[in-house]
Amino acid sequence: MKKNLKAIVSIILVLGLLVCLTGCGENEKKQEAIDEFNTTAAAFNEVKDLVNANASEIPDDIITDCQSMAELLNQYQGFLQSDEEYSDDQYDQMIEWFHSVQDWTVEIGDALNADFGG
């Protein structure tokens, strides 16, 4: 009886530890958003460098779009670095926007590389 009681208490303690460790883990959606942010920021920085190097020859609307995206990326970086947690839907919206920026950077990057041989 005493052995069974010890085994049951041990199992309960182990399960309790697992629940605590699970609660302390990183939010998977947040990590996914951070990974997508890092990919987006790297792609954006390549385009930003092309824009900056050829700013006098690039249309104002592309420069304005670049500036707006830089501001938004900075805001998202602040969100992702904070301790505040967001819902999975909010992380999904961030990730979706990061994908749209990645698509934009490919499109604009290809056009700028074609024009300026970067």
HELIX and SHEET records of a PDB file:
HELIX    1   1 LYS A    2  CYS A   24  1                                  23    
HELIX    2   2 GLU A   28  ALA A   53  1                                  26    
HELIX    3   3 ALA A   55  GLU A   57  5                                   3    
HELIX    4   4 ASP A   60  GLN A   81  1                                  22    
HELIX    5   5 ASP A   88  PHE A  116  1                                  29    
END                                                                             
